[in-house]
Amino acid sequence: MVNLIWLLMLVTGIIVSALNGHIENVTVSAMKAAELGVEVAIELIGVMSLWLGLMRLAEEAGFVKGIARLFGPAIRHLFPSLKPDSPALGAIIMNLSANILGLGNAATPFGLKAMQELQKENPTPDVASPAMITFLALNTSCITLIPATIIGVRLKANSANPTEIIGTTIVATGCAMSVAIIVDYLIRHRRKK
Protein backbone atom coordinates (compact mmCIF):
# COMPACT_ATOMS: atom_id res chain seq x y z
CA MET A 1 0.00 0.00 0.00
CA VAL A 2 2.80 2.41 0.90
CA ASN A 3 4.52 1.66 -2.41
CA LEU A 4 1.32 2.56 -4.22
CA ILE A 5 1.06 5.87 -2.34
CA TRP A 6 4.68 6.74 -3.18
CA LEU A 7 4.11 5.82 -6.82
CA LEU A 8 1.00 8.01 -7.01
CA MET A 9 2.84 10.95 -5.44
CA LEU A 10 5.77 10.54 -7.84
CA VAL A 11 3.58 10.25 -10.94
CA THR A 12 1.43 13.21 -9.82
CA GLY A 13 4.54 15.34 -9.34
CA ILE A 14 5.85 14.44 -12.79
CA ILE A 15 2.50 15.15 -14.43
CA VAL A 16 2.13 18.53 -12.67
CA SER A 17 5.69 19.48 -13.69
CA ALA A 18 5.01 18.50 -17.29
CA LEU A 19 1.73 20.45 -17.40
CA ASN A 20 3.49 23.54 -16.04
CA GLY A 21 6.37 23.21 -18.51
CA HIS A 22 9.00 22.43 -15.87
CA ILE A 23 9.76 18.77 -16.63
CA GLU A 24 13.51 19.49 -16.62
CA ASN A 25 13.22 20.31 -12.90
CA VAL A 26 12.19 16.71 -12.25
CA THR A 27 15.37 15.38 -13.84
CA VAL A 28 17.63 17.91 -12.11
CA SER A 29 15.98 17.28 -8.73
CA ALA A 30 16.20 13.50 -9.14
CA MET A 31 19.93 13.71 -9.92
CA LYS A 32 20.63 16.07 -7.00
CA ALA A 33 18.62 13.90 -4.60
CA ALA A 34 20.47 10.75 -5.74
CA GLU A 35 23.81 12.49 -5.25
CA LEU A 36 22.82 13.78 -1.81
CA GLY A 37 21.58 10.32 -0.81
CA VAL A 38 24.94 8.77 -1.64
CA GLU A 39 26.85 11.53 0.20
CA VAL A 40 24.75 11.17 3.34
CA ALA A 41 25.02 7.37 3.26
CA ILE A 42 28.81 7.49 2.94
CA GLU A 43 29.16 10.02 5.75
CA LEU A 44 26.88 7.97 8.01
CA ILE A 45 29.15 4.95 7.56
CA GLY A 46 31.59 6.56 9.97
CA VAL A 47 28.95 7.23 12.64
CA MET A 48 27.48 3.75 12.28
CA SER A 49 30.92 2.09 12.34
CA LEU A 50 31.82 3.92 15.53
CA TRP A 51 28.65 2.90 17.35
CA LEU A 52 28.61 -0.66 16.01
CA GLY A 53 32.21 -1.04 17.14
CA LEU A 54 31.40 0.32 20.60
CA MET A 55 28.41 -2.01 20.86
CA ARG A 56 30.61 -4.96 19.87
CA LEU A 57 33.25 -3.99 22.44
CA ALA A 58 30.53 -3.66 25.08
CA GLU A 59 29.29 -7.12 24.21
CA GLU A 60 32.77 -8.67 24.34
CA ALA A 61 33.66 -6.87 27.60
CA GLY A 62 30.60 -8.26 29.37
CA PHE A 63 28.89 -4.88 29.57
CA VAL A 64 25.82 -6.44 27.97
CA LYS A 65 25.61 -9.04 30.74
CA GLY A 66 25.89 -6.22 33.29
CA ILE A 67 23.07 -4.33 31.60
CA ALA A 68 21.10 -7.58 31.46
CA ARG A 69 21.47 -7.98 35.22
CA LEU A 70 20.56 -4.34 35.81
CA PHE A 71 17.48 -4.37 33.59
CA GLY A 72 16.78 -8.06 34.10
CA PRO A 73 13.80 -7.62 36.44
CA ALA A 74 12.05 -5.19 34.08
CA ILE A 75 12.81 -7.30 31.02
CA ARG A 76 11.66 -10.49 32.77
CA HIS A 77 8.43 -8.71 33.73
CA LEU A 78 7.90 -7.74 30.09
CA PHE A 79 8.81 -11.25 28.89
CA PRO A 80 7.39 -13.60 31.54
CA SER A 81 7.50 -16.62 29.23
CA LEU A 82 11.31 -16.45 28.83
CA LYS A 83 13.66 -18.29 31.16
CA PRO A 84 16.13 -16.08 33.09
CA ASP A 85 19.07 -17.61 31.20
CA SER A 86 17.43 -17.35 27.77
CA PRO A 87 19.89 -16.30 25.02
CA ALA A 88 17.11 -14.12 23.61
CA LEU A 89 17.37 -11.75 26.60
CA GLY A 90 20.90 -10.64 25.67
CA ALA A 91 19.91 -9.96 22.07
CA ILE A 92 16.78 -8.11 23.23
CA ILE A 93 18.82 -5.93 25.57
CA MET A 94 21.42 -5.18 22.86
CA ASN A 95 18.64 -4.27 20.43
CA LEU A 96 16.97 -1.98 22.93
CA SER A 97 20.34 -0.42 23.87
CA ALA A 98 21.08 0.38 20.22
CA ASN A 99 17.59 1.81 19.79
CA ILE A 100 17.98 3.93 22.94
CA LEU A 101 21.13 5.40 21.39
CA GLY A 102 19.24 6.12 18.17
CA LEU A 103 21.17 3.56 16.15
CA GLY A 104 18.37 1.87 14.24
CA ASN A 105 20.77 0.30 11.74
CA ALA A 106 22.95 -1.08 14.53
CA ALA A 107 19.87 -2.43 16.30
CA THR A 108 18.74 -4.47 13.31
CA PRO A 109 21.23 -7.38 13.65
CA PHE A 110 20.43 -7.68 17.35
CA GLY A 111 16.71 -7.58 16.57
CA LEU A 112 17.09 -10.37 14.04
CA LYS A 113 19.14 -12.42 16.52
CA ALA A 114 16.51 -11.84 19.22
CA MET A 115 13.73 -13.01 16.91
CA GLN A 116 15.73 -16.12 15.96
CA GLU A 117 16.26 -16.96 19.62
CA LEU A 118 12.60 -16.26 20.43
CA GLN A 119 11.55 -18.50 17.53
CA LYS A 120 13.66 -21.35 18.99
CA GLU A 121 11.64 -21.07 22.21
CA ASN A 122 8.30 -20.68 20.42
CA PRO A 123 6.01 -23.69 21.08
CA THR A 124 3.98 -22.97 17.91
CA PRO A 125 6.53 -21.99 15.22
CA ASP A 126 3.92 -20.96 12.65
CA VAL A 127 2.42 -18.31 15.00
CA ALA A 128 4.24 -15.43 16.71
CA SER A 129 4.64 -16.04 20.43
CA PRO A 130 3.60 -13.42 23.01
CA ALA A 131 7.30 -12.73 23.65
CA MET A 132 7.86 -12.08 19.93
CA ILE A 133 4.91 -9.70 19.83
CA THR A 134 6.12 -7.84 22.92
CA PHE A 135 9.63 -7.57 21.48
CA LEU A 136 8.29 -6.24 18.19
CA ALA A 137 6.24 -3.61 20.05
CA LEU A 138 9.28 -2.55 22.09
CA ASN A 139 11.60 -2.57 19.10
CA THR A 140 9.40 -0.35 16.96
CA SER A 141 8.55 2.12 19.73
CA CYS A 142 11.73 2.15 21.82
CA ILE A 143 12.63 5.33 23.66
CA THR A 144 15.56 7.16 22.08
CA LEU A 145 17.81 9.17 24.38
CA ILE A 146 20.47 10.09 21.83
CA PRO A 147 19.21 10.11 18.21
CA ALA A 148 22.75 9.64 16.85
CA THR A 149 21.75 8.86 13.26
CA ILE A 150 19.44 11.86 12.99
CA ILE A 151 22.06 14.11 14.56
CA GLY A 152 24.52 12.83 11.93
CA VAL A 153 22.06 13.63 9.13
CA ARG A 154 21.45 17.10 10.61
CA LEU A 155 25.21 17.69 10.81
CA LYS A 156 25.52 16.76 7.14
CA ALA A 157 22.71 19.19 6.30
CA ASN A 158 24.64 21.97 8.10
CA SER A 159 22.03 22.41 10.82
CA ALA A 160 22.76 25.35 13.13
CA ASN A 161 21.96 23.18 16.17
CA PRO A 162 21.84 19.48 15.22
CA THR A 163 21.23 18.34 18.80
CA GLU A 164 18.16 20.50 19.46
CA ILE A 165 15.91 17.54 18.66
CA ILE A 166 17.04 15.49 21.66
CA GLY A 167 14.36 16.77 24.07
CA THR A 168 11.44 16.31 21.71
CA THR A 169 12.79 12.93 20.62
CA ILE A 170 12.90 11.71 24.22
CA VAL A 171 9.33 12.89 24.88
CA ALA A 172 7.90 11.47 21.64
CA THR A 173 9.64 8.10 21.88
CA GLY A 174 8.93 7.87 25.61
CA CYS A 175 5.22 8.32 24.95
CA ALA A 176 5.32 5.79 22.12
CA MET A 177 7.09 3.18 24.22
CA SER A 178 4.75 3.73 27.19
CA VAL A 179 1.71 3.23 24.98
CA ALA A 180 3.24 0.12 23.39
CA ILE A 181 3.99 -1.45 26.78
CA ILE A 182 0.53 -0.64 28.17
CA VAL A 183 -1.33 -1.90 25.10
CA ASP A 184 0.80 -5.06 24.96
CA TYR A 185 0.14 -5.72 28.65
CA LEU A 186 -3.62 -5.12 28.30
CA ILE A 187 -3.94 -7.36 25.26
CA ARG A 188 -1.82 -10.12 26.83
CA HIS A 189 -3.82 -9.86 30.09
CA ARG A 190 -7.12 -9.96 28.18
CA ARG A 191 -6.11 -13.06 26.22
CA LYS A 192 -5.29 -14.93 29.43
CA LYS A 193 -8.90 -14.59 30.53
Secondary structure in CASP SS format (residue, H / E / C, confidence):
PFRMAT SS
TARGET T0000
AUTHOR 0000-0000-0000
METHOD secondary structure of the structure
MODEL  1
M C 1.00
V H 1.00
N H 1.00
L H 1.00
I H 1.00
W H 1.00
L H 1.00
L H 1.00
M H 1.00
L H 1.00
V H 1.00
T H 1.00
G H 1.00
I H 1.00
I H 1.00
V H 1.00
S H 1.00
A H 1.00
L H 1.00
N C 1.00
G C 1.00
H C 1.00
I H 1.00
E H 1.00
N H 1.00
V H 1.00
T H 1.00
V H 1.00
S H 1.00
A H 1.00
M H 1.00
K H 1.00
A H 1.00
A H 1.00
E H 1.00
L H 1.00
G H 1.00
V H 1.00
E H 1.00
V H 1.00
A H 1.00
I H 1.00
E H 1.00
L H 1.00
I H 1.00
G H 1.00
V H 1.00
M H 1.00
S H 1.00
L H 1.00
W H 1.00
L H 1.00
G H 1.00
L H 1.00
M H 1.00
R H 1.00
L H 1.00
A H 1.00
E H 1.00
E H 1.00
A C 1.00
G C 1.00
F H 1.00
V H 1.00
K H 1.00
G H 1.00
I H 1.00
A H 1.00
R H 1.00
L H 1.00
F H 1.00
G H 1.00
P H 1.00
A H 1.00
I H 1.00
R H 1.00
H H 1.00
L H 1.00
F C 1.00
P C 1.00
S C 1.00
L C 1.00
K C 1.00
P C 1.00
D C 1.00
S C 1.00
P H 1.00
A H 1.00
L H 1.00
G H 1.00
A H 1.00
I H 1.00
I H 1.00
M H 1.00
N H 1.00
L H 1.00
S H 1.00
A H 1.00
N H 1.00
I H 1.00
L C 1.00
G C 1.00
L C 1.00
G H 1.00
N H 1.00
A H 1.00
A H 1.00
T H 1.00
P H 1.00
F H 1.00
G H 1.00
L H 1.00
K H 1.00
A H 1.00
M H 1.00
Q H 1.00
E H 1.00
L H 1.00
Q H 1.00
K H 1.00
E C 1.00
N C 1.00
P C 1.00
T C 1.00
P C 1.00
D C 1.00
V C 1.00
A C 1.00
S C 1.00
P H 1.00
A H 1.00
M H 1.00
I H 1.00
T H 1.00
F H 1.00
L H 1.00
A H 1.00
L H 1.00
N H 1.00
T H 1.00
S H 1.00
C C 1.00
I C 1.00
T C 1.00
L C 1.00
I C 1.00
P C 1.00
A H 1.00
T H 1.00
I H 1.00
I H 1.00
G H 1.00
V H 1.00
R H 1.00
L H 1.00
K H 1.00
A C 1.00
N C 1.00
S C 1.00
A C 1.00
N C 1.00
P C 1.00
T C 1.00
E C 1.00
I C 1.00
I H 1.00
G H 1.00
T H 1.00
T H 1.00
I H 1.00
V H 1.00
A H 1.00
T H 1.00
G H 1.00
C H 1.00
A H 1.00
M H 1.00
S H 1.00
V H 1.00
A H 1.00
I H 1.00
I H 1.00
V H 1.00
D H 1.00
Y H 1.00
L H 1.00
I H 1.00
R H 1.00
H H 1.00
R H 1.00
R H 1.00
K H 1.00
K C 1.00
END
